[in-house]
Amino acid sequence: MYFVLVAGNGESSRANTEALMEDHYYAKGAEGTLVLAYEKAPTKSQTFAAQYAKEKNKDIMVFCHEDAQTTGIPGASQSPSNDPVKDATEFLKGQDSTAFLLWSEEDTDILIACQNSGIPAVNLCDGLVPLNEIPAPKITEPIKVKPPVEQLEFDLVKSIEELHRLSGVLLEQAKKSK
């Protein structure tokens, strides 16, 4: 028996999801179980994975909040959880499992949970490329750094002395102009 965890917020097309799941099912055999982990509702791509798993007669387990939606997830057994990813990865720890992550930059916590549980993770949105380390965020435009503001040195005593000197000069000039 083996498990395939599908989690994350990224998007994958139905055709891509089914093709990659089919390759994995073919390589691993008939006794597979699909495991989904989400908070309130499955993503569209998780629904694709669940529908395809059902077509291939795979069992489906869902780790989600008690009040979460399971619409589109046919015949799944639900495990209510306050922390679905943590509970799913703890359940899979030490078992024959792989995480197919619907990768997006906000999913680093899922990858870390998989790594902590010894579950190999691959990017379902990018041809099952292994996710061995957390990818650096892509920078779309250069970061503009403002030059530091030059600090002018200010000496209060010298400034007061200069004001006295200038006021004396002004008084002298005023007397001469009379």
Residue, then its C-alpha position, 0 to 999 in steps of 0.5 A: m500500500y502506498f499514499v499520494l498526498v495532494a496539497g497546496n494552493g497552486e493550479s494544474s490543469r485536469a489533463n496535467t493532473e491526470a497524466l501525472m497521477e496516471d504515471h505514478y499509479y502505473a509505476k506504483g500499482a493498484e493499492g494506492t490511496l489518495v490523501l488530500a489536505y486542505e483547510k475549508a475547501p479543495t482546490k480545483s486541482q485537488t478535485f481533479a486528482a480526487q475524481y481521477a483517483k476514484e476513476k482508477n478505484k483508489d481510496i481517498m482520505v481527506f484531512c480538513h476542518e470539520d466544517a470544510q466542503t467535500t463537494g467534488i470529492p467522491g466517496a472520501s473518508q474524512s478526518p476532521s482536523n484543526d491542522p490538516v497538513k500537519d495531521a496528514t503528514e504525521f499520518l504518512k510519516g514512515q509509510d510509502s508516500t509521496a507528496f504531489l504539491l500544487w506548488s505556490e510560493e505560499d506553500t512553504d509550510i507544506l513543504i517543510a511539514c513533508q520534509n520533517s516527516g520524511i515525505p518526498a515532495v514533487n511539484l504537480c504544477d511543474g511535471l513532478v520536479p522534485l522539491n528538495e529545498i524551498p525555492a527562492p521567490k521569483i522577483t519580477e522587477p528589480i528592487k529599488v533601494k533608496p540611497p540613505v539620507e545624509q545625516l547632517e551633524f548638528d551641534l546645538v552649542k555651536s549653532i547658538e554661538e553662530l546665532h549670537r554672532l549673526s545677531g551682533v552683526l545685524l545690530e552693527q549694520a542696523k546702527k551704521s545705517k541710521 
